[in-house]
Amino acid sequence: MPVTPRLEGKVAIVTGATRGIGLAIVAALVEQGVDVIGTARTDEHVKEARERVAAAGATATGGKRGRFEVRIADVRDYASVERTMSAAADLFGGLDILVNNAGIGSFGEVAAQPLEQWRDTIDTNLTGVFHGCRAAIPHLRRRGGGWIVNISSLAAKNPFAGAAAYCATKAGLNAFSEALMQEVRYDDIRVSCILPGSVRTEFAGTHDGVGTEWKLAPEDVARAVVDLLMHDPRSLPSRVEIRPSKPRK
């Protein structure tokens, strides 16, 4: 018989958690009874994020809701990431789930791209994930296993002009995720990579408005995360692609 893991009482860290996909993932996990620490690089959107998670809970039905705390942390800085992992243990007793969602878009032709913009994209989208995984693995091992979910992009498979830095980091993230999956699978740590297509967020300066209805909603990606976490432990969906069903022609 299939086994459906219970998420209530688990502890998660979600990076890039105060807007867009990250915030939707936080809300979905809290509704499932998961205690979540969300990270943000600045406190600009923290108050709004807390209010949105609380409002979603007011209309939810079911079991016990999880708690939500925010920590200011920069995934580019390993010491900052380590402090966040320790905060999960101090506040909630341990760590079971890491969702590496923090990322930035870097768009422009290679010949004109500022060197600092290239470095920031690599450091956030790729090195930041390495930092999170390296710091989280000892905590996950102490809990007897867990999940690492990395949010990638279909741009990793479908590179396009003007986005070399972004596409390169996401392609690298896919390879990193597959290698890590093989390293930690016998510790009962399951690693999966989710590759969304176009999503209605403010990412890279785009906005959710008229004419974007065809795009995925952040909640679609959040649902994919929850579905992964509730998968029978005997199987490992190591890569999940999710795309708009009817994109613009």
LUMPAKE-125026 format. One record per residue (C-alpha): residue number from 1; residue in three letters; chain; y, z, x. Coordinates in pm, 1 decimal, decimal comma. Layout:
N
filum/torfi/kemi/yy/zz/xx
NUM/ALA/A/Y/Z/X
...
//
This chain:
249
filum/torfi/kemi/yy/zz/xx
1/MET/A/0,0/0,0/0,0
2/PRO/A/353,5/-76,5/124,1
3/VAL/A/556,9/217,1/253,0
4/THR/A/925,7/234,1/161,0
5/PRO/A/1112,9/466,2/398,6
6/ARG/A/1352,9/719,8/246,4
7/LEU/A/1704,3/695,9/383,1
8/GLU/A/1837,4/1016,8/229,6
9/GLY/A/1911,9/1268,8/503,6
10/LYS/A/1918,6/1010,7/782,6
11/VAL/A/2213,6/992,8/1022,0
12/ALA/A/2389,9/669,0/1116,0
13/ILE/A/2670,5/547,1/1337,2
14/VAL/A/2853,5/230,9/1230,2
15/THR/A/3104,4/82,0/1472,4
16/GLY/A/3406,8/-105,4/1343,6
17/ALA/A/3370,7/90,6/1021,0
18/THR/A/3711,7/99,7/854,4
19/ARG/A/3741,6/-259,5/731,2
20/GLY/A/3541,6/-557,8/615,4
21/ILE/A/3170,0/-569,6/683,7
22/GLY/A/3166,1/-232,8/860,2
23/LEU/A/3325,3/-51,8/568,6
24/ALA/A/3085,5/-215,6/322,6
25/ILE/A/2791,0/-102,0/537,0
26/VAL/A/2925,4/254,2/543,8
27/ALA/A/2962,7/261,7/164,8
28/ALA/A/2609,8/126,3/113,2
29/LEU/A/2455,0/379,6/350,3
30/VAL/A/2645,6/674,9/205,2
31/GLU/A/2527,2/573,7/-141,9
32/GLN/A/2169,2/590,0/-9,2
33/GLY/A/2222,3/947,7/109,1
34/VAL/A/2282,5/866,9/475,2
35/ASP/A/2531,0/1076,8/672,4
36/VAL/A/2755,7/832,0/856,6
37/ILE/A/2995,8/849,7/1146,4
38/GLY/A/3212,5/540,4/1150,0
39/THR/A/3415,2/438,3/1451,4
40/ALA/A/3750,8/265,0/1471,1
41/ARG/A/3964,5/170,3/1769,2
42/THR/A/4279,6/307,3/1602,1
43/ASP/A/4356,2/528,6/1303,3
44/GLU/A/4544,9/251,6/1118,9
45/HIS/A/4288,4/203,9/840,2
46/VAL/A/4108,5/539,6/847,0
47/LYS/A/4274,8/693,4/539,7
48/GLU/A/4212,9/382,0/330,7
49/ALA/A/3848,8/368,2/444,2
50/ARG/A/3785,4/728,0/340,7
51/GLU/A/3943,2/664,4/1,0
52/ARG/A/3736,4/351,2/-59,8
53/VAL/A/3408,6/523,5/28,2
54/ALA/A/3499,6/816,7/-195,9
55/ALA/A/3594,8/583,2/-483,3
56/ALA/A/3265,7/394,7/-452,7
57/GLY/A/3083,4/725,3/-474,4
58/ALA/A/3264,3/822,2/-791,9
59/THR/A/3101,4/532,2/-976,5
60/ALA/A/2758,7/555,4/-812,6
61/THR/A/2453,1/701,9/-978,9
62/GLY/A/2134,2/841,4/-832,9
63/GLY/A/2050,4/1096,7/-568,0
64/LYS/A/2253,2/1289,4/-316,9
65/ARG/A/2531,2/1098,0/-144,4
66/GLY/A/2574,3/1110,6/227,7
67/ARG/A/2877,0/1236,0/415,9
68/PHE/A/3128,1/1014,3/598,0
69/GLU/A/3325,5/1104,1/908,0
70/VAL/A/3545,3/880,2/1121,5
71/ARG/A/3585,6/900,3/1498,0
72/ILE/A/3839,4/705,4/1702,0
73/ALA/A/3635,5/534,6/1970,9
74/ASP/A/3664,7/219,4/2177,7
75/VAL/A/3329,7/46,4/2223,6
76/ARG/A/3460,9/-104,1/2547,8
77/ASP/A/3471,0/246,4/2698,8
78/TYR/A/3125,0/393,0/2763,7
79/ALA/A/3246,6/753,0/2777,8
80/SER/A/3408,0/710,0/2436,8
81/VAL/A/3083,4/573,9/2295,2
82/GLU/A/2880,3/860,7/2443,5
83/ARG/A/3112,5/1113,0/2279,0
84/THR/A/3049,6/947,7/1943,0
85/MET/A/2672,1/975,4/1984,9
86/SER/A/2707,8/1343,0/2073,3
87/ALA/A/2928,8/1392,3/1765,8
88/ALA/A/2645,7/1265,5/1544,2
89/ALA/A/2412,0/1523,0/1693,8
90/ASP/A/2668,8/1802,2/1666,8
91/LEU/A/2780,1/1724,3/1310,8
92/PHE/A/2459,2/1605,6/1147,9
93/GLY/A/2177,8/1713,8/1378,9
94/GLY/A/2078,6/1385,9/1541,6
95/LEU/A/2086,2/1008,8/1511,6
96/ASP/A/1849,0/772,1/1329,3
97/ILE/A/2044,6/448,9/1282,4
98/LEU/A/2297,0/257,7/1491,7
99/VAL/A/2480,9/-38,9/1342,3
100/ASN/A/2676,7/-228,8/1605,5
101/ASN/A/2935,3/-404,5/1394,3
102/ALA/A/3259,2/-381,3/1595,2
103/GLY/A/3376,0/-723,4/1702,7
104/ILE/A/3680,3/-943,4/1749,8
105/GLY/A/3743,3/-1312,1/1701,2
106/SER/A/3885,3/-1508,2/1991,3
107/PHE/A/3993,6/-1858,4/1900,0
108/GLY/A/4162,0/-2128,1/2106,2
109/GLU/A/4073,4/-2395,7/2355,5
110/VAL/A/3917,3/-2280,5/2681,7
111/ALA/A/4181,4/-2451,3/2897,0
112/ALA/A/4456,0/-2247,5/2731,4
113/GLN/A/4278,2/-1919,7/2661,9
114/PRO/A/4437,7/-1617,2/2829,6
115/LEU/A/4203,7/-1450,4/3077,0
116/GLU/A/4263,1/-1111,1/2918,2
117/GLN/A/4159,5/-1246,4/2575,8
118/TRP/A/3831,4/-1374,8/2720,8
119/ARG/A/3757,9/-1039,6/2884,8
120/ASP/A/3843,1/-845,7/2568,9
121/THR/A/3608,5/-1062,9/2361,2
122/ILE/A/3319,2/-1018,1/2604,8
123/ASP/A/3386,2/-646,2/2645,9
124/THR/A/3400,7/-582,2/2270,3
125/ASN/A/3140,2/-815,8/2125,1
126/LEU/A/2875,3/-793,5/2396,1
127/THR/A/2937,3/-509,9/2642,3
128/GLY/A/3035,9/-284,6/2351,1
129/VAL/A/2692,6/-337,1/2196,3
130/PHE/A/2524,1/-260,7/2529,1
131/HIS/A/2725,5/61,2/2549,0
132/GLY/A/2622,1/163,4/2198,1
133/CYS/A/2253,9/91,2/2251,3
134/ARG/A/2234,9/255,8/2592,3
135/ALA/A/2401,4/572,0/2462,6
136/ALA/A/2201,5/581,6/2137,3
137/ILE/A/1848,1/524,0/2265,2
138/PRO/A/1793,4/877,7/2403,8
139/HIS/A/1906,9/1024,5/2069,0
140/LEU/A/1679,2/789,3/1873,9
141/ARG/A/1384,4/876,2/2097,1
142/ARG/A/1440,9/1245,3/2035,1
143/ARG/A/1415,1/1175,8/1659,7
144/GLY/A/1087,3/989,5/1706,8
145/GLY/A/1235,2/645,3/1645,6
146/GLY/A/1493,2/473,0/1432,0
147/TRP/A/1686,2/149,9/1383,5
148/ILE/A/1939,3/-48,9/1582,7
149/VAL/A/2104,4/-324,1/1377,6
150/ASN/A/2337,7/-563,8/1556,3
151/ILE/A/2579,3/-775,2/1353,0
152/SER/A/2590,8/-1120,7/1507,4
153/SER/A/2699,1/-1450,9/1350,5
154/LEU/A/2565,6/-1794,7/1265,6
155/ALA/A/2830,1/-1914,1/1512,5
156/ALA/A/2576,3/-1811,6/1778,5
157/LYS/A/2354,3/-2099,4/1665,4
158/ASN/A/2629,9/-2337,2/1558,1
159/PRO/A/2903,3/-2332,0/1824,6
160/PHE/A/3229,3/-2502,6/1737,0
161/ALA/A/3535,1/-2613,7/1928,0
162/GLY/A/3806,4/-2356,0/1968,6
163/ALA/A/3568,2/-2059,8/1961,6
164/ALA/A/3385,4/-2073,7/2293,8
165/ALA/A/3434,5/-1705,9/2374,0
166/TYR/A/3329,4/-1585,4/2029,8
167/CYS/A/3026,6/-1815,8/2006,8
168/ALA/A/2915,3/-1721,9/2359,1
169/THR/A/2925,7/-1349,8/2285,6
170/LYS/A/2724,9/-1388,6/1966,8
171/ALA/A/2464,4/-1608,3/2136,4
172/GLY/A/2439,3/-1347,3/2409,7
173/LEU/A/2407,8/-1074,9/2148,2
174/ASN/A/2109,9/-1251,5/1992,5
175/ALA/A/1931,0/-1273,7/2328,7
176/PHE/A/2019,4/-912,1/2410,5
177/SER/A/1881,9/-796,2/2075,0
178/GLU/A/1550,8/-976,9/2118,7
179/ALA/A/1501,0/-839,3/2469,7
180/LEU/A/1589,9/-485,9/2359,9
181/MET/A/1356,4/-513,8/2061,7
182/GLN/A/1065,5/-572,4/2299,8
183/GLU/A/1168,9/-282,2/2524,4
184/VAL/A/1184,0/-9,5/2259,1
185/ARG/A/942,0/-117,2/1986,3
186/TYR/A/670,8/122,3/2111,9
187/ASP/A/917,9/409,0/2083,2
188/ASP/A/926,7/328,1/1710,1
189/ILE/A/1283,7/202,4/1752,2
190/ARG/A/1321,5/-119,9/1559,0
191/VAL/A/1593,1/-361,8/1664,1
192/SER/A/1721,9/-634,0/1436,4
193/CYS/A/2006,5/-882,2/1448,9
194/ILE/A/2186,3/-1003,5/1135,4
195/LEU/A/2357,7/-1341,5/1150,5
196/PRO/A/2606,0/-1385,6/863,2
197/GLY/A/2781,2/-1709,4/787,3
198/SER/A/3137,4/-1716,9/652,2
199/VAL/A/3238,8/-1380,3/502,7
200/ARG/A/3547,3/-1294,7/296,7
201/THR/A/3726,2/-1056,1/533,4
202/GLU/A/4049,0/-1040,6/733,0
203/PHE/A/3853,0/-1111,0/1050,1
204/ALA/A/4038,7/-1332,7/1298,5
205/GLY/A/4345,5/-1337,5/1077,4
206/THR/A/4179,7/-1501,0/775,9
207/HIS/A/4227,6/-1351,4/430,8
208/ASP/A/4031,4/-1317,4/110,1
209/GLY/A/4212,7/-1528,4/-144,6
210/VAL/A/4196,4/-1825,6/-376,8
211/GLY/A/3958,1/-2086,6/-245,6
212/THR/A/3734,3/-1842,2/-57,5
213/GLU/A/3504,5/-1755,8/-347,8
214/TRP/A/3223,7/-1957,1/-189,6
215/LYS/A/3203,5/-1720,8/108,1
216/LEU/A/2973,9/-1422,0/141,0
217/ALA/A/3110,5/-1083,1/39,9
218/PRO/A/3093,5/-796,4/292,8
219/GLU/A/2862,1/-621,7/45,5
220/ASP/A/2608,3/-903,7/89,6
221/VAL/A/2576,6/-817,3/457,3
222/ALA/A/2563,3/-444,9/376,9
223/ARG/A/2273,7/-507,5/138,9
224/ALA/A/2086,7/-689,3/414,9
225/VAL/A/2130,9/-383,9/638,7
226/VAL/A/1994,7/-146,3/374,4
227/ASP/A/1702,8/-379,7/302,1
228/LEU/A/1611,5/-379,6/672,3
229/LEU/A/1619,0/-1,8/692,5
230/MET/A/1389,4/24,8/389,8
231/HIS/A/1136,2/-224,9/524,1
232/ASP/A/777,2/-109,4/566,3
233/PRO/A/744,6/26,1/924,4
234/ARG/A/447,7/-198,9/998,5
235/SER/A/673,5/-505,9/1000,8
236/LEU/A/987,3/-589,8/1194,0
237/PRO/A/1232,2/-851,9/1062,9
238/SER/A/1395,2/-895,6/1402,2
239/ARG/A/1646,0/-1164,0/1298,2
240/VAL/A/1800,1/-1215,9/956,0
241/GLU/A/2020,9/-1513,9/870,5
242/ILE/A/2242,5/-1490,1/566,3
243/ARG/A/2471,0/-1771,0/456,7
244/PRO/A/2672,6/-1877,8/151,4
245/SER/A/2443,1/-2046,9/-95,9
246/LYS/A/2699,2/-2314,1/-183,7
247/PRO/A/2943,8/-2370,6/102,7
248/ARG/A/3225,2/-2618,4/74,4
249/LYS/A/3108,4/-2976,4/115,7
//
